[in-house]
Amino acid sequence: MKLSGIDLNVLVALDALLSERNVTRAAARIGRSQPATSHALNRARELFRDPLLVRVRGGLELTARARIVAPKIHRLLRELGAVLDVHREFDPAAIECVTLGATDYVGFVLLPHVFAILRRVAPQLSVRVRSVEGPDALEPLASGILDLAVGAFPQVPAGLRTEDLFQDEFVCLRRRTRGTSRMTVDAFAALGHVLVASPAAGMGPVDYALAKRGRSRHIAAYVPHFLVAPSLVAATDLVVTTGRRIADRVAPMLDLETFACPVPVKPFVVRSVWHPRTDADSVGLWLRALVREAAAAVSPRRSRA
């Protein structure tokens, strides 16, 4: 296939179509009529020899081929735009969309500060937030689906860039009691615990800390999200070990009490992670700086990694 035979406008329309999954919204996004956008979709189907978008109940769905090419087309158009705008001053208000990966902890603690800044500097920007959980959480960075990921990732694959934003300490939550006695290690180990992880995840930092003292705990419930655990604790005699910034906000709402973990557990670090191909990308640089600014509102102390 000769590149001279490809109409770039078709790719622009296709990028909007694959993102919006709606012809009317895609047309409005790129400032073209609905018939012209539908025509561009037909031309894209001929170009890729694939339907790309198929009608299902409730709208349009991407084909397997479309899911593969969508992030590549988006990245290609962004890089082309950066080449053409190399001598222009970067304007965040001109960005249409970014995709941010975040854990639920980050969504609760950091994203409100991120969006407060965004509404001030780029009010028309559309932000897509994707969950980044599990062993393959950061794979979308390599494929170009994510512009940036933020979380307390235990491991970051080799080749990705990281920047430490802030750290948080682990504390414990339980239903409020009248007792004021200090929690002993044995009493703590004997309680039923809620663990924010899958059963296949293995031991967590609290388990390792207990194991060093010859103790183990009973995990009464495995839940996938930090914000599910406090509600379970409020309705039972279970306890959960979670981040201080979550505990301080949910404890008053659910009538829970916070207490120090009776075994020392190392604080966790929240960091930004990105692919090195976006090191010098204007959008990537701006987005990382914005998240860094938001993290400063969460904690004034942060370090570079």
N, C-alpha and C positions, 0 to 999 in steps of 0.2 A: 504494500500500500504506500502510495506517495503522499508525503505530508502536504504537498502543494494542493492536493485535492480535498483537504479537510477544511471545512468552514469552522473557524474558531467560535463563531456565534452559536453553533450547534452544541459545542462543549459547555459554553456558558449556560445555555438553557438547560442542558442535561444536568449540570451540577445543581442548579436550582430545583429541577424536577426530582432528582434522587434525594435531595435533602427535604423538600416539602412534601413529596408524595401526593401532590395535588396540583393540577394544571393551573387553576385559577390563582392560587397563592404563588406558584412559581412565576407566573406571568407578571404579577404585581411586583414581585421581588426584583425582577430584572428590567422592569419598565417596558414590557412588550405586551402585545395583545394576546388574548387566549388562543385564537386561531393560529397566530404565528408560533406560539409556544408548542401547540399540538403538532404543527408541521415540523418543528425542530425535533420533537420526540420521534416522529416517523423517520426522519433522516438519520437520527442517532441509532434507531433500530436497524436501519440498513447498514450503517457503518459498522456496528458491532455484531450484526447478524444474530440478534437476540432481542426478545420482547422488552427487556430491561425493567419495565413496569407492567404488572398484570393486575387486572381488577379482581378484588376479593370483596367479601362482605365488609362494608365499612370504609372502603377506599381502595387505594393502590398499594401494591406490595412489590418490593424489589426482588428480582430473580437472583439466583445464585451468582450469575455473571455480573449483575449490577452491584451486588454487595462487594465483589472483588474490585471493580473498577471505580466505585464511588469515591473512596478516599484518595485514590491516585489522581483522579481528575481534579478533585478539590485542591490537592497539594500542587498539582501542575499549574492550575490557574492562579493560585496564590503566589507561587514562585515567579510566574510570568509577570504578574502585577508588580512584584517587588523589583524586577528588572526594569520595567517601564517607569517606575516611580523612583528610581535610584537617586535622582537629583531633586526630588520633591521632599518637603518636610513631612514627616510621618504624622498622620491625623487619625487618631483612634476612632473618631466619629465616623470615619469612612468605612470602617470594618462592618461587615454584615453579620458574621457569625463566628464564634469560637466554640470548641468542644473541650470541656474540662472534666477530667476524671477525679473523683473524690470519694473517700470513704464516708460512712455515715457520721463518724466523729467529726471529720472536717466539715461536712455539710452543716452540722449543728453549731460548731464552735467558730469556724473561720468564714464560711461562705456568706453569712450576713454582712460581714465587713467588706468582703469582695464586692458584693452587689451594691453596697452603699456607695463605694467609689465608682463603680461602673455607671450607676444612674446619674452620677455627676459629670463624668467625663465622656461617656459614650451611651447616652440614653436610648439610642435606637439599636444598639447591639443586641443580638439574640445569642444567649449562652445556653448550650446544651450540656447538661451535667450527667455524666455516666458513672455508674457505680464501679469502683475498682476494688474488688475483693477476690480472694483466692490466689492460688499459685501462679495463674497466668494473668493476673490483674494488669500488668504493665505491658503486655503484648501489643495492645492497640497503639502504643506509642511508636513501635517499629513500623506498623502498617500505615501510620498516618491518620488513624481514626481520631486519636486524641492529640490535642495541641500541648497539653500539660496535665500531669497527674499530681495530686497532692494527698499525702497520707502518711501514716506511721508504718511504713513498709519494713517488715523484718529483714527482707533481702531485696536488693535491687540488681537486676541482671547486669552483667558486665557490658560496658559500651554505652550505658545511659549516663547522662549527667544528673547530678543531684545538688541541691542547696538546702541546708538546714534552715528551718524557719523559726521554730520555737520548741521547747520541750514541756512535757506535762508529767506530773507525778501520779502514781497509782494510789487511790484511797478506796475504802470499802463503804458500802451502803447497806443498811438494814432497816427494817421497820422500827420506828421509834419506840424505845422501851423506857421504863422508869429507872432501870438500873444504871449506875454510873461506873461500875467496876471496869477496870481495864481488861481488854480482851487478851487472853493468853494464847500462846501458839496452839496448845492442845485443844482449847475451847474453839478456836478458829477452825482447826482442822476437822473437828467433829461436826461442824455445821454443814448444812446442804448449800451448795454453791451454784450460782448461775455463771456459765462461761460463755463469753462472746466469741464463738468459734464453731467450726464444724467438728463432729466427733472424730473425723479423720485427721484433724490438725495436730493431734498429739498434745504433749505437755506445753503449758504456757509458762510465763515468767513466775507466777505464783507457785505453780507446781514444782518448778526447779528450786525455788527458795525453800519450800517445805521439805523437799527431798534432801537438801543439804543438812536438815535437822532431823532426818529420819522419820519424817511425817508424810502423809498423803491426805488428800481430801476427796470427798464424794461430790462428783458433778451431778447435780440433780436435774439440770436443764442446760442444753446447748441452744443458744439462740444466734441468729446471724447478724444482729445489729445491736449497737450499744444502747440505742434508745428503747429497745424492747425490754431489756433486762430490769431497769428500775421499776417498771409496772408490775413485773412478776414478784419482785422483792416486796413491793408495797402490799401485795395481797397474800403473802406467805411469810414463813419464818426463814426464808432463804437469804443469802447475802450475795453481793456481787462486788468484784473488784474492778474499778473503772477509772477513767481519767478525772483528775480533780476538777477540771473546768466543766465537765458534764455533771458531776456530783453536786457542785455548788449551785447549779441552776435547777436541777430536778428535785433535790432534797426538799426544799420548801414547798414545792408544788404537790408532792406526794406524801408529805409528812414522814420523810425518812431522816435518819441520822447518819452522819458521816463519822467514821473512825479510822484511825491509822492502821494500816496493814501490820499485824504483829510480827511479820517477817520482812526484812528489807527487800524491796523490789526496785530494780534500776528504773529510773524515769525513761519514758519513751520520747522519741524525737519525731516531730512532724516535718516533712521535707517536700520540696518540689522535685519532680523528676521529669526530664524531657529527653528527646532524641537529639544527638549532636548535630544532625542536619539543620536544626533550627537555632543553632548557636548564634548566628548572625542575622537570622530572620527578624525583620522589623516587628512583625506581630508577636513572635515568640519572645523577643526582648521586652516588649511593652507588657505582655501578659505576665511574665515572670516578675517584672518590677511592680506591677499592680498587686500581685499576690504577696510579694514581699512587704509592700506598704500595708496591706490588710493584716498581715501577720504581726506587724509592729503594733497594731491596735490591740492585738490579743496579748502580746508579750513584748516588752522592750528589749529583751535579751534574745539574740539569735546569733548563729555562727555560720561561717561559710564552709562547705564541704567540697 
